[in-house]
Amino acid sequence: MQDERPREAVNKTLREHGSVDTQFNVFEVLRIAEEIEHKAAKFYLNAAQRFSDPPRRNICYNIASWRASHERAWARLRSEYSDRTGDFGTFDPDNYVRSNPQVMAGLPWFGARDQFTGHESASQIVRDAIRRSESVLIFYHGLKEFARDPAGRGMIDAMTDEEDRHIRQLNRFLDRMLGSSGHFDRSAHSDSIGAANHH
């Protein structure tokens, strides 16, 4: 059975801002994705400061780095798309959502709520990162319903593929961590989460 939560969440936001007929083009989809990655990278950089030991801090830094690298990748794609098509998005003073990608990017939140306390274990940090990535994935599935054309839907498919890959990497890292009774070293950490930054 299809999960209706993504569509409902997007619909609710569009209704709240009087933009229920909004459809997003490739440029706007990429701006939303950039904003999501920016919020996520900032969330994990701030989270790292809550942990006193390098291993747990490094997990947060590596996740932040992965998110920041994807923010740059989506920005590069958006720039290339604009150069190729001459499309620079739509500034519509009557459509708050389309002109403010941070509104949509706030749905899979990486905000002030549910911050780390600094007492979480390494495995709890990774499990939380998986949960947040799954939230982003659900959001992208909902956003796809509001893509204007096949190019927009294709771009969202690329985003969901990347998010899926990240979830798999986090799960592999968690399995390795739990397989070593919760003890891990920096090299194992770099091989798993850090590898995402070089794809």
ZIZI-V280886 format. One record per run of one state. SS is the DSSP state (H for helix, E for strand, C for the rest). FROM is the first residue (numbers start at 1). LEN is the number of residues. If there is no record, write none. Layout:
ss:from:len
SS:FROM:LEN
SS:FROM:LEN
This chain:
ss:from:len
C:1:4
H:5:12
C:17:7
E:24:1
C:25:1
H:26:23
C:49:5
H:54:32
C:86:10
H:96:4
C:100:1
H:101:5
C:106:16
H:122:23
C:145:2
E:147:1
C:148:2
H:150:30
C:180:6
H:186:7
C:193:1
H:194:5
C:199:1
